[in-house]
Amino acid sequence: MRPHRRVRHKNYELRGDEPALHVCVERTVRFGEVDAVRIMWHGHYASWLEDGREALGRRYGISYTDFLEHDVIVPVKLLQLDFRRPLYYGQTYAIHTMLLWNEAATLDFTYCIKDAEGTITTTASSTQLMLGLDGNLLLEQPEFYRLFCASWRKGTPV
């Protein structure tokens, strides 16, 4: 199945001329996140990516709470992961999360997880839709997010 959009994880191909917004979250693999051979269990990666999305939302004023205050929910529609190297119990790593410019009523993220030495262990992407509280798809960005995008375009997205 072909993805609906193309993202190059190494170069972070962008839409439009606006630079991606970025945040980095550092963590350590905990005991409860590994399998019997002390390798990070694949099922926890979605939660890690959520940590990156939440940190980016808080940093730029577009958290899940901000969307809810404007009667918008943003469920994940698409999640893609590419596991390159395992992470082990006790290993430190950084989740680099980028929000890509998009004029549609979606949030498009790319992620790059790197170990303490800077080696890429995982790349990923996700798309979240913008829905009204009634569950209907928004065809345009809500006003508060349009204003956020206008400040992003001017280079002051906070």
Residue frames relative to the residue before (quaternion, step in Angstrom):
aa qw qx qy qz dx dy dz
M 1.0000 0.0000 0.0000 0.0000 0.00 0.00 0.00
R 0.3417 -0.7621 0.5221 0.1728 3.56 -0.76 1.02
P 0.4479 -0.6879 0.4866 0.2990 3.63 -0.83 0.91
H 0.5664 -0.6367 0.4155 0.3180 3.55 -1.18 0.60
R 0.7822 0.1335 -0.1080 0.5989 3.58 1.21 -0.20
R 0.3850 -0.7283 0.5250 0.2137 3.53 -1.17 0.55
V 0.0078 0.7788 -0.6264 0.0333 3.55 -0.89 0.97
R 0.1954 -0.7474 0.6235 0.1208 3.54 -0.85 0.98
H 0.3717 -0.7786 0.4614 0.2067 3.56 -0.41 1.23
K 0.6480 0.5285 -0.3426 0.4283 3.61 0.97 -0.71
N 0.7973 0.2771 -0.1329 0.5195 3.58 0.85 -0.93
Y 0.2946 -0.7826 0.4964 0.2329 3.57 1.27 -0.17
E 0.1073 -0.8153 0.5689 0.0063 3.52 0.51 1.26
L 0.1864 -0.8169 0.5431 0.0555 3.55 -0.76 1.04
R 0.4020 -0.6459 0.5799 0.2914 3.51 -1.34 0.33
G 0.8158 0.1749 -0.1403 0.5331 3.57 -0.89 0.84
D 0.6370 -0.5499 0.3971 0.3663 3.53 -1.31 -0.23
E 0.5342 0.6530 -0.4045 0.3529 3.60 1.22 -0.12
P 0.4379 -0.6862 0.5036 0.2894 3.59 -0.90 0.84
A 0.5516 -0.6033 0.4596 0.3471 3.54 -1.15 0.61
L 0.4055 -0.6522 0.5727 0.2866 3.54 -1.24 0.51
H 0.1379 -0.8296 0.5410 0.0062 3.57 -0.89 0.94
V 0.0515 0.7475 -0.6623 0.0058 3.51 -1.23 0.63
C 0.1852 -0.7723 0.5998 0.0978 3.56 -1.17 0.64
V 0.1056 -0.7754 0.6220 0.0267 3.56 -0.90 1.02
E 0.1899 -0.7855 0.5801 0.1019 3.58 -0.78 1.01
R 0.0170 0.7974 -0.5998 0.0645 3.54 -1.01 0.90
T 0.2884 -0.6970 0.6193 0.2180 3.51 -1.43 0.02
V 0.4962 -0.6468 0.4842 0.3177 3.58 -0.95 0.85
R 0.2489 -0.7895 0.5506 0.1073 3.55 -0.70 1.16
F 0.6854 -0.5007 0.3471 0.3989 3.55 -1.27 0.50
G 0.7032 0.4850 -0.2704 0.4440 3.59 0.90 -0.89
E 0.6537 0.5205 -0.3078 0.4550 3.60 1.27 -0.11
V 0.6648 0.5073 -0.3005 0.4588 3.59 1.25 -0.09
D 0.4759 -0.6460 0.5134 0.3045 3.53 -1.30 0.36
A 0.7905 -0.3493 0.2237 0.4507 3.59 -1.30 -0.17
V 0.7306 0.3779 -0.2394 0.5158 3.62 1.14 -0.46
R 0.5616 -0.6709 0.3277 0.3566 3.56 1.32 0.57
I 0.4728 0.6263 -0.4653 0.4095 3.57 1.18 0.56
M 0.5821 -0.5865 0.4327 0.3605 3.56 -1.02 0.81
W 0.3774 -0.7347 0.5204 0.2168 3.57 -0.72 1.12
H 0.5487 -0.6744 0.3948 0.2970 3.57 -0.81 1.06
G 0.6194 0.5915 -0.3426 0.3862 3.60 1.07 -0.62
H 0.6474 0.5335 -0.3246 0.4369 3.59 1.19 -0.36
Y 0.4963 0.6893 -0.4297 0.3064 3.60 1.16 -0.32
A 0.6119 0.5515 -0.3643 0.4344 3.62 0.97 -0.73
S 0.6438 0.5147 -0.3141 0.4711 3.59 1.03 -0.77
W 0.6332 0.5244 -0.3320 0.4624 3.58 1.00 -0.78
L 0.6542 0.5024 -0.3191 0.4667 3.58 0.93 -0.85
E 0.5988 0.5512 -0.3456 0.4670 3.56 1.12 -0.68
D 0.6005 0.5519 -0.3540 0.4576 3.60 1.04 -0.73
G 0.6669 0.4966 -0.2947 0.4709 3.57 0.97 -0.84
R 0.6597 0.5021 -0.3119 0.4640 3.59 0.93 -0.88
E 0.6626 0.5000 -0.3150 0.4601 3.58 0.93 -0.84
A 0.6450 0.5135 -0.3252 0.4632 3.61 0.96 -0.81
L 0.6519 0.4989 -0.3191 0.4737 3.59 0.97 -0.81
G 0.6451 0.5278 -0.3203 0.4502 3.59 0.94 -0.83
R 0.6634 0.4898 -0.3042 0.4769 3.59 0.95 -0.87
R 0.6606 0.5297 -0.3152 0.4286 3.57 0.91 -0.89
Y 0.8027 0.3092 -0.1386 0.4908 3.58 0.91 -0.91
G 0.5427 -0.6625 0.3879 0.3407 3.59 1.22 0.18
I 0.6175 0.4986 -0.3631 0.4881 3.58 1.14 0.63
S 0.1653 0.8117 -0.5377 0.1572 3.57 0.87 0.97
Y 0.6930 -0.4364 0.3541 0.4516 3.55 -1.30 0.10
T 0.6239 0.5371 -0.3330 0.4597 3.58 1.05 -0.75
D 0.6299 0.5291 -0.3338 0.4603 3.60 0.99 -0.80
F 0.6503 0.4973 -0.3217 0.4757 3.59 0.95 -0.83
L 0.6658 0.5124 -0.3069 0.4471 3.59 0.89 -0.92
E 0.6307 0.5381 -0.3317 0.4503 3.59 1.04 -0.75
H 0.7141 0.3696 -0.2318 0.5475 3.57 1.28 -0.38
D 0.5403 -0.6761 0.3648 0.3432 3.57 1.25 0.58
V 0.5427 0.5746 -0.4106 0.4547 3.55 1.06 0.84
I 0.1249 -0.7525 0.6403 0.0907 3.55 -1.08 0.79
V 0.1969 -0.8033 0.5579 0.0688 3.57 -1.08 0.72
P 0.0266 -0.8304 0.5564 -0.0106 3.61 0.33 1.21
V 0.5298 -0.6028 0.4937 0.3350 3.54 -1.24 0.55
K 0.2159 -0.7743 0.5878 0.0908 3.56 -0.89 1.03
L 0.8083 0.0660 0.0272 0.5844 3.56 0.97 -0.91
L 0.0263 0.7759 -0.6290 0.0401 3.56 -0.99 0.89
Q 0.0013 0.7939 -0.6066 0.0408 3.56 -0.73 1.09
L 0.0773 -0.7939 0.6031 0.0061 3.56 -0.98 0.94
D 0.0885 -0.7572 0.6448 0.0541 3.54 -1.13 0.73
F 0.1764 -0.7994 0.5701 0.0698 3.57 -0.31 1.30
R 0.1453 -0.8211 0.5500 0.0481 3.58 -0.64 1.13
R 0.7831 -0.0267 0.0598 0.6185 3.57 0.99 -0.89
P 0.4852 -0.6724 0.4641 0.3116 3.58 -1.03 0.66
L 0.2716 -0.6873 0.6393 0.2123 3.50 -1.36 0.36
Y 0.2593 -0.7934 0.5416 0.1000 3.56 -1.04 0.83
Y 0.6963 -0.4602 0.3580 0.4186 3.52 -1.30 0.42
G 0.8202 0.2334 -0.1996 0.4827 3.56 -0.92 0.99
Q 0.5511 0.6193 -0.3930 0.3979 3.59 1.24 -0.24
T 0.3302 -0.7257 0.5666 0.2080 3.57 -1.02 0.81
Y 0.0001 -0.7903 0.6112 -0.0420 3.53 -1.17 0.65
A 0.2707 -0.7411 0.5904 0.1700 3.55 -1.31 0.28
I 0.2471 -0.7408 0.6097 0.1356 3.54 -1.02 0.92
H 0.1267 -0.7753 0.6170 0.0466 3.59 -0.52 1.20
T 0.0526 -0.8092 0.5846 -0.0255 3.56 -0.58 1.19
M 0.0394 -0.7991 0.5998 -0.0050 3.55 -0.89 0.97
L 0.2436 -0.7225 0.6302 0.1465 3.52 -1.05 0.89
L 0.2717 -0.7815 0.5463 0.1300 3.56 -0.69 1.13
W 0.5632 -0.5934 0.4615 0.3432 3.54 -1.15 0.72
N 0.1550 0.7644 -0.6117 0.1326 3.54 -0.98 0.89
E 0.2989 -0.7768 0.5277 0.1694 3.59 -0.80 0.94
A 0.5382 0.5958 -0.4125 0.4304 3.59 1.28 0.05
A 0.5722 -0.5767 0.4531 0.3670 3.57 -1.30 0.13
T 0.5089 0.5863 -0.4536 0.4375 3.54 0.71 1.18
L 0.2798 -0.6983 0.6239 0.2118 3.53 -1.35 0.30
D 0.0832 -0.8025 0.5908 0.0043 3.57 -0.63 1.15
F 0.0638 -0.8136 0.5772 -0.0269 3.54 -0.64 1.20
T 0.0956 -0.7195 0.6756 0.1293 3.51 -1.32 0.44
Y 0.1625 -0.7838 0.5972 0.0507 3.53 -1.19 0.66
C 0.0362 -0.7531 0.6561 0.0312 3.49 -1.24 0.59
I 0.1288 -0.7795 0.6101 0.0595 3.58 -0.64 1.11
K 0.0520 -0.8016 0.5951 -0.0225 3.54 -0.80 1.12
D 0.4334 -0.6700 0.5280 0.2906 3.54 -1.10 0.67
A 0.7519 -0.4154 0.2656 0.4376 3.59 -1.30 0.10
E 0.6702 0.4821 -0.2967 0.4800 3.60 1.17 -0.51
G 0.5673 -0.6201 0.3734 0.3927 3.59 1.27 -0.06
T 0.4596 0.6728 -0.4536 0.3612 3.58 1.27 0.16
I 0.4180 -0.6936 0.5261 0.2595 3.57 -0.89 0.93
T 0.1580 -0.7998 0.5752 0.0676 3.55 -0.76 1.08
T 0.8015 0.0175 0.0341 0.5968 3.58 1.09 -0.70
T 0.0763 -0.7386 0.6644 0.0851 3.54 -1.18 0.65
A 0.0018 0.8074 -0.5885 0.0411 3.55 -1.10 0.63
S 0.0895 -0.7550 0.6412 0.1044 3.53 -1.36 0.14
S 0.0340 -0.7852 0.6176 0.0295 3.53 -1.22 0.48
T 0.1742 -0.7420 0.6379 0.1101 3.51 -1.30 0.52
Q 0.1013 -0.7720 0.6263 0.0393 3.53 -0.98 0.95
L 0.3445 -0.7314 0.5563 0.1922 3.54 -0.99 0.89
M 0.3310 -0.6927 0.5927 0.2436 3.56 -1.25 0.36
L 0.0160 -0.8022 0.5945 -0.0532 3.53 -0.69 1.19
G 0.4808 -0.6041 0.5360 0.3414 3.54 -1.23 0.45
L 0.6750 -0.4922 0.3528 0.4215 3.58 -1.24 0.26
D 0.6199 0.5379 -0.3339 0.4635 3.57 1.24 -0.39
G 0.5570 -0.6342 0.3714 0.3869 3.59 1.31 -0.04
N 0.5331 0.6274 -0.4120 0.3905 3.59 1.24 0.01
L 0.5321 -0.6433 0.4674 0.2908 3.53 -1.06 0.89
L 0.3288 -0.7128 0.5829 0.2098 3.56 -0.96 0.91
L 0.3231 -0.7625 0.5329 0.1739 3.56 -0.87 0.94
E 0.7498 0.2187 -0.1485 0.6066 3.56 1.30 -0.31
Q 0.5958 -0.5556 0.4338 0.3849 3.54 -1.21 0.47
P 0.4950 -0.6288 0.4913 0.3439 3.60 -1.04 0.65
E 0.6906 -0.5220 0.3151 0.3890 3.56 -1.17 0.65
F 0.6711 0.4989 -0.3271 0.4401 3.63 0.81 -0.90
Y 0.6733 0.4765 -0.3041 0.4765 3.59 1.02 -0.70
R 0.5893 0.5463 -0.3656 0.4698 3.60 1.11 -0.59
L 0.6492 0.5019 -0.3134 0.4779 3.59 1.00 -0.82
F 0.6154 0.5308 -0.3378 0.4748 3.57 1.04 -0.76
C 0.6723 0.4983 -0.2966 0.4603 3.60 0.89 -0.93
A 0.6116 0.5378 -0.3529 0.4606 3.59 1.06 -0.68
S 0.6721 0.4633 -0.3057 0.4902 3.62 0.96 -0.77
W 0.5881 0.5529 -0.3580 0.4693 3.61 1.11 -0.66
R 0.6619 0.5160 -0.3016 0.4524 3.57 0.89 -0.95
K 0.6822 0.4674 -0.2786 0.4883 3.60 1.11 -0.71
G 0.5545 -0.6343 0.3810 0.3809 3.59 1.28 -0.13
T 0.6842 0.4206 -0.2856 0.5229 3.59 1.26 0.26
P 0.0601 0.8776 -0.4742 0.0380 3.61 0.63 1.08
V 0.5651 0.5935 -0.4138 0.3964 3.63 1.09 0.33
